[in-house]
Amino acid sequence: MNQPYHIESTLTSDEAEIEALLDRTFGISRRTKTSYRLREGNRPVEGLSLVIREAPLGIVGTVSFWPLRIGARGAPALLLGPLAVHPERQNLGIGLALMKEGLARARAMGHGLVILVGDEPYYARAGFSRLPAGLLTMPGPTDPHRFLHVELVPGALKGVEGIVLPPHRFVSGSAPLAEPHGADRQKQGAEAQ
């Protein structure tokens, strides 16, 4: 990172500009990815949605962290993402600065485990590494080589296993809520007939 960046908390008024940046960076097909199933009906953790602004472009970088529950015990974790940097400002350390600031804030708030789906060489610069095979399951297809984690508290991953869900879909011991996106509605419809 060549220069320090002024990182700010996201404002409600930033939503449209952030969505436009995400569309520009990843395309509108981004909404079909499995990690988006974990954001549907969920809210980012307050204080962990961050942006960097630069004139004249406006928001040139953004990241959010989302609450999760894992496995039958509902172990808490965070989902990092999406992390996006304006195409004209990439490779300047903006994404890394946002990640490091977000992880530092999450640690200060008492969070212990963060997961994401992304390129390991990029995210390794912020401490992420590949999850052990088969330990966690996403609610849809996920390349296991891109399923990463970082422990903000040493040992936070110990004893954590099972399906990853947003808090509103987690019910202890409830298999129907733990099925991949859409499958729970199809099953409920079949049972109602």
Backbone as JSON Lines, residues from 0, in Angstrom:
{"i":0,"aa":"M","n":[0.86,-1.17,0.0],"ca":[0.0,0.0,0.0],"c":[0.9,1.23,0.0]}
{"i":1,"aa":"N","n":[0.77,2.05,-1.0],"ca":[1.64,3.2,-1.16],"c":[1.2,4.42,-0.37]}
{"i":2,"aa":"Q","n":[-0.08,4.51,-0.06],"ca":[-0.55,5.7,0.63],"c":[-1.63,5.32,1.62]}
{"i":3,"aa":"P","n":[-1.78,6.1,2.7],"ca":[-2.88,5.83,3.63],"c":[-4.2,6.27,3.01]}
{"i":4,"aa":"Y","n":[-5.24,5.56,3.34],"ca":[-6.56,5.89,2.81],"c":[-7.46,6.29,3.96]}
{"i":5,"aa":"H","n":[-8.35,7.22,3.69],"ca":[-9.33,7.64,4.68],"c":[-10.53,6.7,4.56]}
{"i":6,"aa":"I","n":[-10.7,5.83,5.53],"ca":[-11.77,4.84,5.52],"c":[-12.91,5.34,6.38]}
{"i":7,"aa":"E","n":[-14.12,5.29,5.83],"ca":[-15.3,5.78,6.52],"c":[-16.34,4.68,6.63]}
{"i":8,"aa":"S","n":[-17.21,4.79,7.63],"ca":[-18.36,3.91,7.71],"c":[-19.33,4.26,6.59]}
{"i":9,"aa":"T","n":[-19.97,3.24,6.05],"ca":[-20.95,3.44,4.99],"c":[-22.17,4.17,5.53]}
{"i":10,"aa":"L","n":[-22.69,5.09,4.73],"ca":[-23.91,5.82,5.06],"c":[-25.08,5.21,4.31]}
{"i":11,"aa":"T","n":[-26.27,5.36,4.84],"ca":[-27.46,4.87,4.15],"c":[-27.55,5.47,2.76]}
{"i":12,"aa":"S","n":[-27.16,6.7,2.62],"ca":[-27.22,7.38,1.32],"c":[-26.23,6.83,0.31]}
{"i":13,"aa":"D","n":[-25.3,5.98,0.73],"ca":[-24.29,5.39,-0.16],"c":[-24.8,4.17,-0.92]}
{"i":14,"aa":"E","n":[-25.95,3.64,-0.54],"ca":[-26.41,2.35,-1.06],"c":[-26.43,2.28,-2.58]}
{"i":15,"aa":"A","n":[-27.04,3.25,-3.25],"ca":[-27.14,3.21,-4.71],"c":[-25.76,3.28,-5.36]}
{"i":16,"aa":"E","n":[-24.87,4.11,-4.83],"ca":[-23.53,4.23,-5.4],"c":[-22.73,2.95,-5.2]}
{"i":17,"aa":"I","n":[-22.91,2.31,-4.05],"ca":[-22.22,1.04,-3.79],"c":[-22.73,-0.04,-4.73]}
{"i":18,"aa":"E","n":[-24.03,-0.13,-4.9],"ca":[-24.6,-1.13,-5.82],"c":[-24.09,-0.91,-7.25]}
{"i":19,"aa":"A","n":[-23.98,0.34,-7.67],"ca":[-23.45,0.63,-9.0],"c":[-21.98,0.21,-9.11]}
{"i":20,"aa":"L","n":[-21.2,0.45,-8.06],"ca":[-19.79,0.02,-8.06],"c":[-19.7,-1.5,-8.11]}
{"i":21,"aa":"L","n":[-20.53,-2.2,-7.34],"ca":[-20.53,-3.66,-7.35],"c":[-20.91,-4.2,-8.73]}
{"i":22,"aa":"D","n":[-21.93,-3.61,-9.35],"ca":[-22.32,-4.03,-10.71],"c":[-21.18,-3.78,-11.69]}
{"i":23,"aa":"R","n":[-20.54,-2.62,-11.58],"ca":[-19.45,-2.28,-12.5],"c":[-18.26,-3.22,-12.31]}
{"i":24,"aa":"T","n":[-17.99,-3.6,-11.07],"ca":[-16.83,-4.43,-10.76],"c":[-17.08,-5.9,-11.07]}
{"i":25,"aa":"F","n":[-18.26,-6.42,-10.68],"ca":[-18.53,-7.86,-10.78],"c":[-19.6,-8.23,-11.8]}
{"i":26,"aa":"G","n":[-20.36,-7.26,-12.29],"ca":[-21.47,-7.56,-13.19],"c":[-22.72,-7.91,-12.41]}
{"i":27,"aa":"I","n":[-23.86,-7.85,-13.07],"ca":[-25.11,-8.12,-12.36],"c":[-25.28,-9.6,-12.04]}
{"i":28,"aa":"S","n":[-24.51,-10.47,-12.67],"ca":[-24.61,-11.9,-12.36],"c":[-24.08,-12.2,-10.96]}
{"i":29,"aa":"R","n":[-23.44,-11.23,-10.32],"ca":[-22.92,-11.43,-8.96],"c":[-24.01,-11.89,-8.0]}
{"i":30,"aa":"R","n":[-25.23,-11.5,-8.26],"ca":[-26.34,-11.81,-7.36],"c":[-26.74,-13.29,-7.39]}
{"i":31,"aa":"T","n":[-26.21,-14.05,-8.35],"ca":[-26.54,-15.47,-8.43],"c":[-25.55,-16.34,-7.64]}
{"i":32,"aa":"K","n":[-24.52,-15.76,-7.1],"ca":[-23.49,-16.52,-6.4],"c":[-23.99,-16.98,-5.03]}
{"i":33,"aa":"T","n":[-23.46,-18.1,-4.59],"ca":[-23.87,-18.7,-3.33],"c":[-23.72,-17.75,-2.15]}
{"i":34,"aa":"S","n":[-22.66,-16.97,-2.11],"ca":[-22.47,-16.06,-0.97],"c":[-23.61,-15.06,-0.85]}
{"i":35,"aa":"Y","n":[-24.28,-14.75,-1.96],"ca":[-25.43,-13.85,-1.89],"c":[-26.61,-14.48,-1.17]}
{"i":36,"aa":"R","n":[-26.69,-15.81,-1.13],"ca":[-27.75,-16.48,-0.38],"c":[-27.61,-16.14,1.1]}
{"i":37,"aa":"L","n":[-26.39,-15.91,1.53],"ca":[-26.15,-15.59,2.94],"c":[-26.46,-14.13,3.26]}
{"i":38,"aa":"R","n":[-26.65,-13.32,2.24],"ca":[-26.98,-11.9,2.45],"c":[-28.47,-11.62,2.31]}
{"i":39,"aa":"E","n":[-29.2,-12.51,1.66],"ca":[-30.64,-12.3,1.46],"c":[-31.36,-12.29,2.81]}
{"i":40,"aa":"G","n":[-32.09,-11.22,3.07],"ca":[-32.81,-11.09,4.33],"c":[-31.91,-10.82,5.52]}
{"i":41,"aa":"N","n":[-30.64,-10.63,5.29],"ca":[-29.65,-10.39,6.33],"c":[-29.24,-8.92,6.29]}
{"i":42,"aa":"R","n":[-28.65,-8.43,7.34],"ca":[-28.15,-7.06,7.39],"c":[-26.67,-7.07,7.74]}
{"i":43,"aa":"P","n":[-25.86,-6.23,7.09],"ca":[-24.45,-6.18,7.48],"c":[-24.31,-5.73,8.94]}
{"i":44,"aa":"V","n":[-23.22,-6.15,9.55],"ca":[-22.96,-5.78,10.94],"c":[-22.7,-4.27,11.0]}
{"i":45,"aa":"E","n":[-23.41,-3.62,11.9],"ca":[-23.25,-2.17,12.06],"c":[-21.81,-1.84,12.43]}
{"i":46,"aa":"G","n":[-21.25,-0.88,11.75],"ca":[-19.88,-0.46,12.0],"c":[-18.85,-1.22,11.19]}
{"i":47,"aa":"L","n":[-19.3,-2.24,10.41],"ca":[-18.37,-3.03,9.61],"c":[-18.64,-2.93,8.11]}
{"i":48,"aa":"S","n":[-19.4,-1.93,7.7],"ca":[-19.56,-1.62,6.28],"c":[-18.76,-0.35,6.04]}
{"i":49,"aa":"L","n":[-17.76,-0.46,5.17],"ca":[-16.78,0.61,5.04],"c":[-16.62,1.03,3.58]}
{"i":50,"aa":"V","n":[-16.23,2.29,3.39],"ca":[-15.97,2.81,2.05],"c":[-14.73,3.7,2.07]}
{"i":51,"aa":"I","n":[-14.17,3.87,0.89],"ca":[-13.14,4.88,0.64],"c":[-13.65,5.74,-0.5]}
{"i":52,"aa":"R","n":[-13.59,7.05,-0.32],"ca":[-14.05,7.99,-1.34],"c":[-12.86,8.77,-1.89]}
{"i":53,"aa":"E","n":[-12.92,9.04,-3.18],"ca":[-11.92,9.9,-3.82],"c":[-12.61,10.73,-4.89]}
{"i":54,"aa":"A","n":[-12.34,12.02,-4.88],"ca":[-12.86,12.88,-5.94],"c":[-12.04,12.65,-7.2]}
{"i":55,"aa":"P","n":[-12.6,12.68,-8.36],"ca":[-14.0,12.94,-8.65],"c":[-14.84,11.65,-8.76]}
{"i":56,"aa":"L","n":[-14.23,10.48,-8.49],"ca":[-14.91,9.21,-8.73],"c":[-15.98,8.89,-7.68]}
{"i":57,"aa":"G","n":[-15.87,9.43,-6.5],"ca":[-16.81,9.09,-5.43],"c":[-16.3,7.89,-4.66]}
{"i":58,"aa":"I","n":[-17.16,6.9,-4.44],"ca":[-16.75,5.7,-3.71],"c":[-15.87,4.87,-4.63]}
{"i":59,"aa":"V","n":[-14.64,4.63,-4.19],"ca":[-13.71,3.84,-5.0],"c":[-13.43,2.47,-4.39]}
{"i":60,"aa":"G","n":[-13.94,2.23,-3.19],"ca":[-13.78,0.93,-2.55],"c":[-14.84,0.72,-1.5]}
{"i":61,"aa":"T","n":[-15.28,-0.53,-1.35],"ca":[-16.3,-0.85,-0.36],"c":[-16.13,-2.28,0.13]}
{"i":62,"aa":"V","n":[-16.48,-2.5,1.38],"ca":[-16.51,-3.85,1.96],"c":[-17.59,-3.88,3.04]}
{"i":63,"aa":"S","n":[-18.18,-5.05,3.23],"ca":[-19.14,-5.27,4.3],"c":[-18.87,-6.61,4.95]}
{"i":64,"aa":"F","n":[-19.32,-6.75,6.18],"ca":[-19.24,-7.99,6.93],"c":[-20.65,-8.35,7.4]}
{"i":65,"aa":"W","n":[-21.03,-9.61,7.26],"ca":[-22.39,-10.07,7.53],"c":[-22.39,-11.14,8.61]}
{"i":66,"aa":"P","n":[-23.37,-11.12,9.52],"ca":[-23.42,-12.14,10.57],"c":[-23.87,-13.49,10.01]}
{"i":67,"aa":"L","n":[-23.28,-14.54,10.56],"ca":[-23.6,-15.91,10.16],"c":[-23.76,-16.79,11.39]}
{"i":68,"aa":"R","n":[-24.37,-17.95,11.17],"ca":[-24.41,-19.03,12.16],"c":[-23.96,-20.29,11.44]}
{"i":69,"aa":"I","n":[-23.18,-21.13,12.13],"ca":[-22.62,-22.32,11.5],"c":[-22.96,-23.56,12.32]}
{"i":70,"aa":"G","n":[-23.45,-24.6,11.6],"ca":[-23.68,-25.89,12.21],"c":[-24.86,-25.92,13.16]}
{"i":71,"aa":"A","n":[-25.07,-27.1,13.75],"ca":[-26.21,-27.31,14.64],"c":[-26.15,-26.42,15.88]}
{"i":72,"aa":"R","n":[-24.94,-26.08,16.32],"ca":[-24.78,-25.22,17.5],"c":[-24.95,-23.74,17.18]}
{"i":73,"aa":"G","n":[-24.93,-23.4,15.9],"ca":[-25.06,-22.0,15.53],"c":[-23.86,-21.16,15.91]}
{"i":74,"aa":"A","n":[-22.66,-21.72,15.72],"ca":[-21.45,-20.97,16.05],"c":[-21.42,-19.65,15.26]}
{"i":75,"aa":"P","n":[-21.12,-18.54,15.91],"ca":[-21.12,-17.26,15.21],"c":[-19.89,-17.09,14.32]}
{"i":76,"aa":"A","n":[-20.09,-16.41,13.21],"ca":[-19.01,-16.06,12.29],"c":[-19.45,-14.85,11.49]}
{"i":77,"aa":"L","n":[-18.54,-14.32,10.71],"ca":[-18.85,-13.22,9.8],"c":[-18.51,-13.65,8.38]}
{"i":78,"aa":"L","n":[-19.25,-13.12,7.43],"ca":[-18.95,-13.27,6.01],"c":[-18.38,-11.95,5.52]}
{"i":79,"aa":"L","n":[-17.17,-11.97,4.97],"ca":[-16.58,-10.77,4.38],"c":[-17.01,-10.69,2.93]}
{"i":80,"aa":"G","n":[-17.57,-9.55,2.56],"ca":[-17.88,-9.34,1.17],"c":[-19.24,-8.69,0.97]}
{"i":81,"aa":"P","n":[-19.47,-8.2,-0.18],"ca":[-18.48,-8.1,-1.24],"c":[-17.43,-7.02,-0.95]}
{"i":82,"aa":"L","n":[-16.25,-7.28,-1.44],"ca":[-15.15,-6.32,-1.42],"c":[-14.95,-5.88,-2.86]}
{"i":83,"aa":"A","n":[-15.11,-4.6,-3.12],"ca":[-14.99,-4.11,-4.49],"c":[-14.16,-2.84,-4.53]}
{"i":84,"aa":"V","n":[-13.37,-2.71,-5.6],"ca":[-12.57,-1.52,-5.84],"c":[-12.86,-1.05,-7.26]}
{"i":85,"aa":"H","n":[-13.05,0.24,-7.4],"ca":[-13.33,0.84,-8.71],"c":[-12.26,0.4,-9.7]}
{"i":86,"aa":"P","n":[-12.66,0.0,-10.92],"ca":[-11.68,-0.48,-11.91],"c":[-10.51,0.48,-12.17]}
{"i":87,"aa":"E","n":[-10.73,1.78,-12.06],"ca":[-9.66,2.75,-12.29],"c":[-8.73,2.9,-11.1]}
{"i":88,"aa":"R","n":[-9.06,2.26,-9.97],"ca":[-8.25,2.42,-8.75],"c":[-7.75,1.09,-8.2]}
{"i":89,"aa":"Q","n":[-7.82,0.04,-9.0],"ca":[-7.36,-1.27,-8.54],"c":[-5.83,-1.35,-8.5]}
{"i":90,"aa":"N","n":[-5.34,-2.3,-7.71],"ca":[-3.9,-2.55,-7.54],"c":[-3.16,-1.4,-6.86]}
{"i":91,"aa":"L","n":[-3.87,-0.64,-6.04],"ca":[-3.27,0.46,-5.3],"c":[-3.36,0.26,-3.78]}
{"i":92,"aa":"G","n":[-3.85,-0.89,-3.36],"ca":[-3.95,-1.18,-1.94],"c":[-5.27,-0.81,-1.28]}
{"i":93,"aa":"I","n":[-6.24,-0.36,-2.05],"ca":[-7.53,0.05,-1.49],"c":[-8.25,-1.15,-0.88]}
{"i":94,"aa":"G","n":[-8.33,-2.25,-1.6],"ca":[-9.02,-3.44,-1.09],"c":[-8.37,-3.97,0.17]}
{"i":95,"aa":"L","n":[-7.05,-4.04,0.18],"ca":[-6.33,-4.53,1.35],"c":[-6.54,-3.6,2.54]}
{"i":96,"aa":"A","n":[-6.52,-2.29,2.31],"ca":[-6.76,-1.33,3.39],"c":[-8.15,-1.51,3.99]}
{"i":97,"aa":"L","n":[-9.16,-1.69,3.14],"ca":[-10.52,-1.91,3.62],"c":[-10.62,-3.21,4.42]}
{"i":98,"aa":"M","n":[-10.02,-4.28,3.89],"ca":[-10.04,-5.56,4.59],"c":[-9.4,-5.46,5.96]}
{"i":99,"aa":"K","n":[-8.19,-4.92,6.01],"ca":[-7.47,-4.84,7.28],"c":[-8.21,-3.99,8.3]}
{"i":100,"aa":"E","n":[-8.77,-2.88,7.86],"ca":[-9.54,-2.04,8.78],"c":[-10.79,-2.77,9.25]}
{"i":101,"aa":"G","n":[-11.49,-3.43,8.33],"ca":[-12.69,-4.18,8.71],"c":[-12.38,-5.3,9.69]}
{"i":102,"aa":"L","n":[-11.3,-6.04,9.44],"ca":[-10.92,-7.13,10.34],"c":[-10.51,-6.59,11.71]}
{"i":103,"aa":"A","n":[-9.81,-5.47,11.73],"ca":[-9.42,-4.86,13.02],"c":[-10.65,-4.43,13.8]}
{"i":104,"aa":"R","n":[-11.61,-3.83,13.12],"ca":[-12.84,-3.42,13.8],"c":[-13.62,-4.63,14.29]}
{"i":105,"aa":"A","n":[-13.7,-5.69,13.46],"ca":[-14.41,-6.91,13.85],"c":[-13.76,-7.54,15.09]}
{"i":106,"aa":"R","n":[-12.44,-7.59,15.11],"ca":[-11.72,-8.13,16.27],"c":[-12.02,-7.29,17.51]}
{"i":107,"aa":"A","n":[-12.0,-5.97,17.37],"ca":[-12.28,-5.08,18.51],"c":[-13.71,-5.25,19.02]}
{"i":108,"aa":"M","n":[-14.62,-5.66,18.15],"ca":[-16.01,-5.87,18.53],"c":[-16.22,-7.26,19.14]}
{"i":109,"aa":"G","n":[-15.18,-8.09,19.15],"ca":[-15.28,-9.4,19.77],"c":[-15.58,-10.55,18.83]}
{"i":110,"aa":"H","n":[-15.59,-10.3,17.53],"ca":[-15.83,-11.39,16.57],"c":[-14.58,-12.26,16.47]}
{"i":111,"aa":"G","n":[-14.79,-13.58,16.28],"ca":[-13.67,-14.5,16.29],"c":[-13.33,-15.14,14.97]}
{"i":112,"aa":"L","n":[-14.3,-15.3,14.07],"ca":[-14.1,-16.05,12.84],"c":[-14.73,-15.32,11.66]}
{"i":113,"aa":"V","n":[-13.98,-15.23,10.56],"ca":[-14.47,-14.61,9.33],"c":[-14.24,-15.58,8.19]}
{"i":114,"aa":"I","n":[-15.26,-15.76,7.34],"ca":[-15.12,-16.61,6.16],"c":[-15.43,-15.79,4.92]}
{"i":115,"aa":"L","n":[-15.02,-16.32,3.77],"ca":[-15.34,-15.7,2.48],"c":[-15.1,-16.7,1.37]}
{"i":116,"aa":"V","n":[-15.57,-16.35,0.19],"ca":[-15.28,-17.11,-1.02],"c":[-14.5,-16.17,-1.93]}
{"i":117,"aa":"G","n":[-13.23,-16.54,-2.23],"ca":[-12.41,-15.65,-3.05],"c":[-11.07,-16.28,-3.39]}
{"i":118,"aa":"D","n":[-10.23,-15.5,-4.04],"ca":[-8.92,-15.96,-4.48],"c":[-7.95,-15.98,-3.3]}
{"i":119,"aa":"E","n":[-7.44,-17.16,-2.96],"ca":[-6.57,-17.31,-1.81],"c":[-5.32,-16.42,-1.88]}
{"i":120,"aa":"P","n":[-4.62,-16.33,-3.01],"ca":[-3.41,-15.47,-3.01],"c":[-3.71,-14.02,-2.65]}
{"i":121,"aa":"Y","n":[-4.84,-13.5,-3.08],"ca":[-5.2,-12.12,-2.76],"c":[-5.53,-11.97,-1.27]}
{"i":122,"aa":"Y","n":[-6.43,-12.81,-0.78],"ca":[-6.91,-12.68,0.59],"c":[-5.89,-13.14,1.62]}
{"i":123,"aa":"A","n":[-4.93,-13.95,1.22],"ca":[-3.87,-14.39,2.14],"c":[-3.09,-13.19,2.68]}
{"i":124,"aa":"R","n":[-3.05,-12.09,1.93],"ca":[-2.34,-10.89,2.38],"c":[-2.98,-10.28,3.63]}
{"i":125,"aa":"A","n":[-4.24,-10.66,3.9],"ca":[-4.92,-10.2,5.1],"c":[-5.07,-11.34,6.12]}
{"i":126,"aa":"G","n":[-4.37,-12.46,5.87],"ca":[-4.37,-13.56,6.84],"c":[-5.29,-14.71,6.54]}
{"i":127,"aa":"F","n":[-6.03,-14.66,5.44],"ca":[-6.97,-15.74,5.12],"c":[-6.24,-16.96,4.57]}
{"i":128,"aa":"S","n":[-6.8,-18.12,4.85],"ca":[-6.3,-19.38,4.29],"c":[-7.48,-20.29,4.01]}
{"i":129,"aa":"R","n":[-7.22,-21.33,3.23],"ca":[-8.26,-22.26,2.82],"c":[-8.8,-23.02,4.03]}
{"i":130,"aa":"L","n":[-10.12,-23.2,4.05],"ca":[-10.75,-24.0,5.09],"c":[-10.43,-25.47,4.88]}
{"i":131,"aa":"P","n":[-10.31,-26.24,5.96],"ca":[-10.13,-27.68,5.8],"c":[-11.3,-28.27,5.01]}
{"i":132,"aa":"A","n":[-11.01,-29.16,4.08],"ca":[-12.02,-29.74,3.19],"c":[-13.15,-30.38,4.0]}
{"i":133,"aa":"G","n":[-14.39,-30.05,3.61],"ca":[-15.57,-30.67,4.18],"c":[-15.99,-30.16,5.54]}
{"i":134,"aa":"L","n":[-15.26,-29.22,6.12],"ca":[-15.57,-28.74,7.45],"c":[-16.86,-27.91,7.47]}
{"i":135,"aa":"L","n":[-16.96,-26.97,6.54],"ca":[-18.14,-26.11,6.44],"c":[-18.8,-26.32,5.09]}
{"i":136,"aa":"T","n":[-20.11,-26.11,5.06],"ca":[-20.88,-26.27,3.83],"c":[-21.66,-24.98,3.58]}
{"i":137,"aa":"M","n":[-21.55,-24.46,2.37],"ca":[-22.32,-23.28,1.99],"c":[-23.7,-23.71,1.49]}
{"i":138,"aa":"P","n":[-24.68,-22.81,1.47],"ca":[-26.03,-23.15,1.01],"c":[-26.14,-23.1,-0.51]}
{"i":139,"aa":"G","n":[-25.2,-23.71,-1.19],"ca":[-25.16,-23.76,-2.65],"c":[-23.75,-24.11,-3.09]}
{"i":140,"aa":"P","n":[-23.54,-24.22,-4.4],"ca":[-22.23,-24.62,-4.9],"c":[-21.13,-23.62,-4.54]}
{"i":141,"aa":"T","n":[-20.0,-24.15,-4.08],"ca":[-18.85,-23.34,-3.72],"c":[-17.58,-24.11,-4.06]}
{"i":142,"aa":"D","n":[-16.66,-23.47,-4.74],"ca":[-15.37,-24.08,-5.04],"c":[-14.59,-24.2,-3.73]}
{"i":143,"aa":"P","n":[-14.28,-25.42,-3.27],"ca":[-13.59,-25.57,-1.98],"c":[-12.21,-24.9,-1.95]}
{"i":144,"aa":"H","n":[-11.6,-24.69,-3.1],"ca":[-10.3,-24.02,-3.13],"c":[-10.42,-22.51,-2.87]}
{"i":145,"aa":"R","n":[-11.64,-21.98,-2.99],"ca":[-11.89,-20.55,-2.78],"c":[-12.6,-20.26,-1.46]}
{"i":146,"aa":"F","n":[-12.86,-21.31,-0.67],"ca":[-13.58,-21.17,0.6],"c":[-12.53,-20.93,1.69]}
{"i":147,"aa":"L","n":[-12.44,-19.68,2.16],"ca":[-11.34,-19.24,3.01],"c":[-11.83,-18.78,4.39]}
{"i":148,"aa":"H","n":[-10.9,-18.7,5.32],"ca":[-11.23,-18.22,6.66],"c":[-10.02,-17.52,7.29]}
{"i":149,"aa":"V","n":[-10.32,-16.75,8.32],"ca":[-9.28,-16.2,9.19],"c":[-9.85,-16.2,10.61]}
{"i":150,"aa":"E","n":[-9.02,-16.61,11.55],"ca":[-9.4,-16.57,12.96],"c":[-8.93,-15.23,13.54]}
{"i":151,"aa":"L","n":[-9.87,-14.44,14.01],"ca":[-9.52,-13.19,14.69],"c":[-9.16,-13.47,16.14]}
{"i":152,"aa":"V","n":[-9.67,-14.58,16.63],"ca":[-9.34,-15.07,17.96],"c":[-8.75,-16.46,17.76]}
{"i":153,"aa":"P","n":[-7.53,-16.71,18.23],"ca":[-6.94,-18.03,18.04],"c":[-7.86,-19.14,18.55]}
{"i":154,"aa":"G","n":[-8.02,-20.17,17.72],"ca":[-8.87,-21.3,18.07],"c":[-10.35,-21.11,17.75]}
{"i":155,"aa":"A","n":[-10.72,-20.01,17.11],"ca":[-12.14,-19.73,16.83],"c":[-12.78,-20.77,15.93]}
{"i":156,"aa":"L","n":[-11.99,-21.45,15.1],"ca":[-12.54,-22.47,14.2],"c":[-12.7,-23.83,14.88]}
{"i":157,"aa":"K","n":[-12.04,-24.01,16.01],"ca":[-12.07,-25.31,16.7],"c":[-13.5,-25.69,17.07]}
{"i":158,"aa":"G","n":[-13.9,-26.89,16.65],"ca":[-15.24,-27.4,16.96],"c":[-16.35,-26.84,16.1]}
{"i":159,"aa":"V","n":[-16.02,-25.99,15.13],"ca":[-17.02,-25.4,14.25],"c":[-17.1,-26.24,12.98]}
{"i":160,"aa":"E","n":[-18.31,-26.74,12.68],"ca":[-18.51,-27.52,11.47],"c":[-19.99,-27.5,11.1]}
{"i":161,"aa":"G","n":[-20.28,-27.73,9.83],"ca":[-21.67,-27.8,9.38],"c":[-21.99,-26.74,8.36]}
{"i":162,"aa":"I","n":[-23.29,-26.56,8.16],"ca":[-23.76,-25.62,7.14],"c":[-23.7,-24.19,7.66]}
{"i":163,"aa":"V","n":[-23.37,-23.29,6.75],"ca":[-23.27,-21.86,7.03],"c":[-24.59,-21.22,6.64]}
{"i":164,"aa":"L","n":[-25.2,-20.46,7.58],"ca":[-26.5,-19.84,7.34],"c":[-26.53,-18.41,7.87]}
{"i":165,"aa":"P","n":[-27.42,-17.58,7.28],"ca":[-27.65,-16.28,7.91],"c":[-28.46,-16.52,9.19]}
{"i":166,"aa":"P","n":[-28.37,-15.63,10.16],"ca":[-29.05,-15.85,11.44],"c":[-30.55,-16.13,11.33]}
{"i":167,"aa":"H","n":[-31.25,-15.47,10.42],"ca":[-32.7,-15.66,10.33],"c":[-33.09,-17.03,9.78]}
{"i":168,"aa":"R","n":[-32.17,-17.75,9.15],"ca":[-32.47,-19.09,8.65],"c":[-32.0,-20.18,9.6]}
{"i":169,"aa":"F","n":[-31.29,-19.79,10.65],"ca":[-30.77,-20.77,11.59],"c":[-31.81,-21.08,12.66]}
{"i":170,"aa":"V","n":[-32.12,-22.36,12.81],"ca":[-32.93,-22.85,13.91],"c":[-32.24,-24.12,14.38]}
{"i":171,"aa":"S","n":[-31.83,-24.15,15.62],"ca":[-31.07,-25.28,16.15],"c":[-31.78,-26.6,15.87]}
{"i":172,"aa":"G","n":[-31.07,-27.52,15.21],"ca":[-31.58,-28.85,14.94],"c":[-32.62,-28.91,13.83]}
{"i":173,"aa":"S","n":[-32.79,-27.85,13.06],"ca":[-33.81,-27.82,12.02],"c":[-33.2,-28.04,10.65]}
{"i":174,"aa":"A","n":[-33.38,-29.22,10.09],"ca":[-32.81,-29.54,8.78],"c":[-33.43,-28.74,7.64]}
{"i":175,"aa":"P","n":[-34.78,-28.51,7.61],"ca":[-35.32,-27.8,6.45],"c":[-34.73,-26.42,6.23]}
{"i":176,"aa":"L","n":[-34.41,-25.69,7.29],"ca":[-33.83,-24.36,7.12],"c":[-32.38,-24.44,6.68]}
{"i":177,"aa":"A","n":[-31.78,-25.63,6.76],"ca":[-30.37,-25.79,6.42],"c":[-30.17,-26.27,4.99]}
{"i":178,"aa":"E","n":[-31.24,-26.35,4.19],"ca":[-31.1,-26.8,2.82],"c":[-30.66,-25.65,1.92]}
{"i":179,"aa":"P","n":[-30.08,-25.97,0.76],"ca":[-29.67,-24.91,-0.16],"c":[-30.82,-23.99,-0.53]}
{"i":180,"aa":"H","n":[-30.48,-22.78,-0.9],"ca":[-31.43,-21.74,-1.27],"c":[-32.49,-22.26,-2.23]}
{"i":181,"aa":"G","n":[-33.74,-21.99,-1.92],"ca":[-34.85,-22.39,-2.78],"c":[-35.37,-23.78,-2.48]}
{"i":182,"aa":"A","n":[-34.5,-24.68,-2.03],"ca":[-34.93,-26.05,-1.77],"c":[-35.92,-26.09,-0.61]}
{"i":183,"aa":"D","n":[-35.75,-25.21,0.38],"ca":[-36.66,-25.22,1.52],"c":[-38.07,-24.82,1.09]}
{"i":184,"aa":"R","n":[-38.2,-23.86,0.17],"ca":[-39.53,-23.46,-0.3],"c":[-40.16,-24.56,-1.12]}
{"i":185,"aa":"Q","n":[-39.36,-25.23,-1.97],"ca":[-39.9,-26.31,-2.79],"c":[-40.38,-27.46,-1.91]}
{"i":186,"aa":"K","n":[-39.62,-27.81,-0.89],"ca":[-39.98,-28.89,0.0],"c":[-41.23,-28.54,0.79]}
{"i":187,"aa":"Q","n":[-41.31,-27.31,1.31],"ca":[-42.47,-26.9,2.06],"c":[-43.71,-26.93,1.2]}
{"i":188,"aa":"G","n":[-43.58,-26.51,-0.07],"ca":[-44.72,-26.55,-0.98],"c":[-45.18,-27.98,-1.23]}
{"i":189,"aa":"A","n":[-44.23,-28.91,-1.38],"ca":[-44.59,-30.31,-1.61],"c":[-45.27,-30.9,-0.38]}
{"i":190,"aa":"E","n":[-44.83,-30.53,0.83],"ca":[-45.42,-31.06,2.04],"c":[-46.81,-30.51,2.26]}
{"i":191,"aa":"A","n":[-47.09,-29.31,1.77],"ca":[-48.4,-28.69,1.96],"c":[-49.47,-29.33,1.1]}
{"i":192,"aa":"Q","n":[-49.07,-30.06,0.04],"ca":[-50.05,-30.63,-0.89],"c":[-50.64,-31.9,-0.36]}
